[in-house]
Amino acid sequence: MSAALAMGRALGIEPMAVAELLPVIEAEMIRKTNEKIEEGRPNG
């Protein structure tokens, strides 16, 4: 969380906004990561 807040601060985003958006961003990152993992798996 501190890294996300630091990145938000560097971008000029209020900490409360970062805290509100973080769960949505994390969920999308996990979705995309899982997609990439599935793409790399052999079929069968």
N, CA, C and O atoms as CSV, one atom per row, in Angstrom:
chain,resi,resn,atom,element,x,y,z
A,1,MET,N,N,0.830,-1.189,0.000
A,1,MET,CA,C,0.000,0.000,0.000
A,1,MET,C,C,0.869,1.244,0.000
A,1,MET,O,O,0.537,2.232,-0.656
A,2,SER,N,N,1.968,1.210,0.721
A,2,SER,CA,C,2.815,2.401,0.765
A,2,SER,C,C,3.423,2.705,-0.597
A,2,SER,O,O,3.607,3.869,-0.952
A,3,ALA,N,N,3.734,1.663,-1.359
A,3,ALA,CA,C,4.281,1.885,-2.699
A,3,ALA,C,C,3.229,2.526,-3.606
A,3,ALA,O,O,3.537,3.419,-4.395
A,4,ALA,N,N,1.991,2.063,-3.482
A,4,ALA,CA,C,0.912,2.638,-4.291
A,4,ALA,C,C,0.677,4.092,-3.911
A,4,ALA,O,O,0.467,4.937,-4.781
A,5,LEU,N,N,0.712,4.385,-2.627
A,5,LEU,CA,C,0.540,5.766,-2.188
A,5,LEU,C,C,1.691,6.647,-2.667
A,5,LEU,O,O,1.479,7.791,-3.069
A,6,ALA,N,N,2.904,6.113,-2.623
A,6,ALA,CA,C,4.063,6.879,-3.089
A,6,ALA,C,C,3.965,7.146,-4.593
A,6,ALA,O,O,4.286,8.242,-5.053
A,7,MET,N,N,3.528,6.155,-5.346
A,7,MET,CA,C,3.383,6.341,-6.787
A,7,MET,C,C,2.288,7.365,-7.073
A,7,MET,O,O,2.444,8.227,-7.938
A,8,GLY,N,N,1.189,7.264,-6.345
A,8,GLY,CA,C,0.116,8.239,-6.513
A,8,GLY,C,C,0.575,9.645,-6.177
A,8,GLY,O,O,0.245,10.605,-6.873
A,9,ARG,N,N,1.338,9.754,-5.103
A,9,ARG,CA,C,1.869,11.071,-4.703
A,9,ARG,C,C,2.761,11.630,-5.803
A,9,ARG,O,O,2.691,12.819,-6.114
A,10,ALA,N,N,3.603,10.778,-6.396
A,10,ALA,CA,C,4.494,11.228,-7.474
A,10,ALA,C,C,3.701,11.697,-8.690
A,10,ALA,O,O,4.147,12.572,-9.431
A,11,LEU,N,N,2.520,11.108,-8.890
A,11,LEU,CA,C,1.676,11.494,-10.009
A,11,LEU,C,C,0.732,12.637,-9.667
A,11,LEU,O,O,-0.016,13.114,-10.520
A,12,GLY,N,N,0.772,13.069,-8.415
A,12,GLY,CA,C,-0.078,14.177,-8.000
A,12,GLY,C,C,-1.504,13.768,-7.666
A,12,GLY,O,O,-2.417,14.591,-7.715
A,13,ILE,N,N,-1.698,12.494,-7.326
A,13,ILE,CA,C,-3.032,11.990,-6.993
A,13,ILE,C,C,-3.177,11.969,-5.474
A,13,ILE,O,O,-2.278,11.531,-4.757
A,14,GLU,N,N,-4.314,12.446,-5.001
A,14,GLU,CA,C,-4.589,12.477,-3.563
A,14,GLU,C,C,-4.560,11.067,-2.981
A,14,GLU,O,O,-5.049,10.132,-3.615
A,15,PRO,N,N,-3.991,10.898,-1.778
A,15,PRO,CA,C,-3.927,9.570,-1.150
A,15,PRO,C,C,-5.291,8.904,-0.983
A,15,PRO,O,O,-5.400,7.688,-1.140
A,16,MET,N,N,-6.322,9.668,-0.671
A,16,MET,CA,C,-7.653,9.077,-0.513
A,16,MET,C,C,-8.169,8.518,-1.841
A,16,MET,O,O,-8.851,7.494,-1.860
A,17,ALA,N,N,-7.846,9.183,-2.941
A,17,ALA,CA,C,-8.259,8.696,-4.256
A,17,ALA,C,C,-7.519,7.400,-4.583
A,17,ALA,O,O,-8.111,6.460,-5.114
A,18,VAL,N,N,-6.240,7.352,-4.269
A,18,VAL,CA,C,-5.453,6.138,-4.503
A,18,VAL,C,C,-6.044,4.984,-3.694
A,18,VAL,O,O,-6.211,3.880,-4.212
A,19,ALA,N,N,-6.357,5.241,-2.428
A,19,ALA,CA,C,-6.924,4.207,-1.567
A,19,ALA,C,C,-8.264,3.714,-2.109
A,19,ALA,O,O,-8.567,2.525,-2.006
A,20,GLU,N,N,-9.061,4.595,-2.678
A,20,GLU,CA,C,-10.359,4.205,-3.235
A,20,GLU,C,C,-10.195,3.388,-4.518
A,20,GLU,O,O,-10.948,2.443,-4.754
A,21,LEU,N,N,-9.218,3.750,-5.341
A,21,LEU,CA,C,-9.054,3.107,-6.642
A,21,LEU,C,C,-8.233,1.823,-6.595
A,21,LEU,O,O,-8.336,0.991,-7.497
A,22,LEU,N,N,-7.426,1.655,-5.564
A,22,LEU,CA,C,-6.504,0.530,-5.504
A,22,LEU,C,C,-7.179,-0.838,-5.647
A,22,LEU,O,O,-6.676,-1.663,-6.410
A,23,PRO,N,N,-8.277,-1.124,-4.963
A,23,PRO,CA,C,-8.894,-2.452,-5.140
A,23,PRO,C,C,-9.318,-2.734,-6.576
A,23,PRO,O,O,-9.190,-3.865,-7.044
A,24,VAL,N,N,-9.815,-1.731,-7.276
A,24,VAL,CA,C,-10.227,-1.905,-8.669
A,24,VAL,C,C,-9.008,-2.179,-9.545
A,24,VAL,O,O,-9.038,-3.059,-10.406
A,25,ILE,N,N,-7.949,-1.432,-9.323
A,25,ILE,CA,C,-6.722,-1.598,-10.101
A,25,ILE,C,C,-6.111,-2.970,-9.844
A,25,ILE,O,O,-5.684,-3.643,-10.782
A,26,GLU,N,N,-6.064,-3.390,-8.582
A,26,GLU,CA,C,-5.508,-4.702,-8.238
A,26,GLU,C,C,-6.304,-5.830,-8.887
A,26,GLU,O,O,-5.720,-6.787,-9.395
A,27,ALA,N,N,-7.622,-5.727,-8.873
A,27,ALA,CA,C,-8.449,-6.772,-9.473
A,27,ALA,C,C,-8.180,-6.900,-10.972
A,27,ALA,O,O,-8.112,-8.010,-11.499
A,28,GLU,N,N,-8.029,-5.782,-11.648
A,28,GLU,CA,C,-7.745,-5.816,-13.086
A,28,GLU,C,C,-6.348,-6.377,-13.357
A,28,GLU,O,O,-6.155,-7.124,-14.316
A,29,MET,N,N,-5.379,-6.022,-12.520
A,29,MET,CA,C,-4.025,-6.556,-12.688
A,29,MET,C,C,-4.032,-8.080,-12.538
A,29,MET,O,O,-3.360,-8.777,-13.298
A,30,ILE,N,N,-4.777,-8.595,-11.579
A,30,ILE,CA,C,-4.852,-10.040,-11.376
A,30,ILE,C,C,-5.543,-10.713,-12.553
A,30,ILE,O,O,-5.110,-11.772,-13.009
A,31,ARG,N,N,-6.624,-10.099,-13.051
A,31,ARG,CA,C,-7.323,-10.650,-14.210
A,31,ARG,C,C,-6.377,-10.777,-15.406
A,31,ARG,O,O,-6.322,-11.820,-16.057
A,32,LYS,N,N,-5.641,-9.712,-15.683
A,32,LYS,CA,C,-4.718,-9.712,-16.825
A,32,LYS,C,C,-3.576,-10.695,-16.616
A,32,LYS,O,O,-3.155,-11.367,-17.557
A,33,THR,N,N,-3.074,-10.784,-15.398
A,33,THR,CA,C,-2.000,-11.737,-15.100
A,33,THR,C,C,-2.477,-13.161,-15.335
A,33,THR,O,O,-1.764,-13.966,-15.934
A,34,ASN,N,N,-3.682,-13.476,-14.865
A,34,ASN,CA,C,-4.240,-14.812,-15.085
A,34,ASN,C,C,-4.429,-15.108,-16.563
A,34,ASN,O,O,-4.198,-16.235,-17.000
A,35,GLU,N,N,-4.848,-14.108,-17.343
A,35,GLU,CA,C,-4.983,-14.294,-18.788
A,35,GLU,C,C,-3.642,-14.660,-19.410
A,35,GLU,O,O,-3.561,-15.576,-20.228
A,36,LYS,N,N,-2.595,-13.946,-19.023
A,36,LYS,CA,C,-1.263,-14.219,-19.579
A,36,LYS,C,C,-0.769,-15.595,-19.182
A,36,LYS,O,O,-0.133,-16.281,-19.982
A,37,ILE,N,N,-1.051,-16.004,-17.961
A,37,ILE,CA,C,-0.652,-17.340,-17.510
A,37,ILE,C,C,-1.355,-18.388,-18.352
A,37,ILE,O,O,-0.725,-19.341,-18.810
A,38,GLU,N,N,-2.656,-18.221,-18.563
A,38,GLU,CA,C,-3.419,-19.175,-19.365
A,38,GLU,C,C,-2.919,-19.210,-20.801
A,38,GLU,O,O,-2.880,-20.284,-21.401
A,39,GLU,N,N,-2.539,-18.083,-21.369
A,39,GLU,CA,C,-2.021,-18.038,-22.734
A,39,GLU,C,C,-0.729,-18.840,-22.849
A,39,GLU,O,O,-0.460,-19.434,-23.894
A,40,GLY,N,N,0.062,-18.861,-21.800
A,40,GLY,CA,C,1.349,-19.549,-21.835
A,40,GLY,C,C,1.282,-21.040,-21.561
A,40,GLY,O,O,2.277,-21.744,-21.730
A,41,ARG,N,N,0.128,-21.529,-21.142
A,41,ARG,CA,C,-0.014,-22.947,-20.840
A,41,ARG,C,C,-0.280,-23.743,-22.110
A,41,ARG,O,O,-1.041,-23.311,-22.976
A,42,PRO,N,N,0.348,-24.905,-22.213
A,42,PRO,CA,C,0.041,-25.757,-23.366
A,42,PRO,C,C,-1.354,-26.364,-23.224
A,42,PRO,O,O,-1.804,-26.657,-22.117
A,43,ASN,N,N,-2.022,-26.545,-24.341
A,43,ASN,CA,C,-3.366,-27.158,-24.303
A,43,ASN,C,C,-3.231,-28.653,-24.038
A,43,ASN,O,O,-2.377,-29.330,-24.609
A,44,GLY,N,N,-4.104,-29.154,-23.149
A,44,GLY,CA,C,-4.099,-30.600,-22.896
A,44,GLY,C,C,-3.623,-30.940,-21.619
A,44,GLY,O,O,-3.565,-32.121,-21.276
